[in-house]
Amino acid sequence: MSVPVISQPVKLFCGIIFKDNDSYPEVIIHDLIEAFGGLCLKSPIIDFVFTDYYSREMGEPLRRMWIAFDKLIEPDDLVEIKLETNNIENRFMDNEGNRSVNIDPGYLCLSKIILASAKNYSHRIYLREGIYGQVDFRYIDNTWQPLEWTYPDYQSATCTKFMNELRAIYKSQLNGI
């Protein structure tokens, strides 16, 4: 018989897609810091050219970045975090109900990266309150290996570098616990 073991805390991050505007990401980041605490890492901003999925709703050009937060969270906090990022997205909607920002929270642990979603699909596991989780990466051979459904922007060199740096920060935090 296996014995349940409580998970270690994990490292929260958010992927952000937004309409190109010089000051816009800082406003969004301010709201995320208010909700989840200070930042430990921020990626460079890159062009979001991986799909046109968001273009109709959000317009163009779109940009992409990732941020990570100082404090560790419990893995099951991801549901509340996704609900809060949805609330933040709603504050940035236009008068027609179109989003101008997409915020994807997730967490990293030593062996995998999990993203939260409000959409069901065959590779997603229901958590609760309409939120699903999906494993997008496994840590193998000293780097993150995407899975077949991992989004193309998450497979970019910018994201891989960010996630490798974040894992090192996280590992250091775990060693201090």
N, C-alpha and C positions, 0 to 999 in steps of 0.2 A: 504494500500500500504506500502510495506517495504521501508525503506530508506537505501541506501548503506552506509556502515561504513568502513572507511579505516582500514586495519588490523594493529595490533601492529607489531613492528619488531619481528623477530624470531631468534633462535639460530642455527647457522650453525655448522654442524659436517660432518666428512667424515669417512666411513668405508673403510679400506684398506686391500686388500688381496695381498700377495706378496710371492715370492719364498724365502725360508729360506736362509738368509744371514745376518750375524751379523750387518753389517753397512748399509744394504740396506734401512731399514725403515727410517733412519735419512736423507738419500739423498732425498727420496720421500717427507718426511715431510718438508724439507728445501724448496722444490719447492712449496708445498702447502702454507707454511707461506709467501713466496714471493708473491703468488697470492692473499691470503685472510687475511693476518695479523697474529699476534701472537696467541699462543695457551693458552687456559685456562684449558684444561683437556686432559689427555691422558690415555687410558686404558692399562692394561697389554697386552702383546702379547700372543696369544693363538694359539694352533695348529688348522689349518683349516681342520677338519675331518668330516664336516657336509654333504658334497657332493663331488663327483669327477668331477663336471661340469667344473671346470677350469683346471684340471690336464693335459688334453691332450694338451691344448694350453700353459700352464704356467709351467708344470712339477710338481715335488714333491720334498720334502715336502713343503706344503704351510702353511703360517701363517696368522693370522688375528688380526687387532687392530682397535680401533676407536680413533679419535682425534676431539677436538672441538676448535673453534676459539673464541677469546676475544670479537670481536665486533659483534653487532647484525646486521642482514640484513633485507631487505624487502623480503617478501615471493616470489614475482615475480622475484627476483634476481636469483632464483634457476636455471632458464634456462641457463643464462650466466655462472653460476658456473659449471653446468654439462658439458657445451661445453668446458670450460677451463680444467676441470679434464680429459676429453677425450683427450685434447691436451697434458696434462702431461703424460697420459698413453702412447700416441703415441711416446713420447720422449724416453720411456723405452722399445720400441719394439725391437725384435731381427731382424736379416737380413731376416728372412722368414716371417716377419709381425706378429709374435706372441707376445702378451703382456706378460710382466713379472710382471705387477702390475694391479690390478683392484681397481679403486677408485669410491666409491659410495657416492656422496654428498646427504645430506638431511638436513632437519631442524626440530627443536623441538619447539613447543609452549606449553602452559600450558595443553592443552587438547589432543594433537595428535602429532605423528611423521610422517613426510612425507619423502619419498625417491624419488629421480629422476632416470629416466631410459630413454634410447633411444629405448627401445623395447615396442611395444604396446601389450596390453593384456586386457581382459575383465574388470579387476578391476582397470585399469589405465586411467587417464584423460589426454587428450592431452592439453599441455600448449602452446607451439609454437616451431618453429625451430626444429622439430623432437624430442622434449623432452616431456616426460610424467611424471606425478606425481602419487604417490600412497600412501594412508594412510596405515601405517603398525601397528600402535599402537594407543590405546585410553588410557587415564589416568583415571583409576577407582580404588577406594579403596586404594589410596595412592601408587599405582605402575602402571607400564605400562602393559597393557593387549594386547597381540598380536592378530592379525586377522588371518583368516584361511590361507591366502597366505603369511604371514610373514615368511621370510627365517629362517631356523633352527638356523643358527649362531646368528641371531638377537634375538632369544629366549633364548640364553645361559645366564647363571648367570652373566658372565663377562659383557655382553652387558646390561643386565637389571640394574646392579649396576652402570655402566657408565651413562646410560640414567637417572637414578634417581638422581645421583650426578649432572649431567648436568642441569636437571630441577631445582634443588635447586639454582644453579649458575644463571640460567636464571631468575628465580623468583626474586632473589636479584637484578639483573640488572634492571628488570622492576620497582621494587620499588624505584630505584634511578632515574628513568626518570621523 
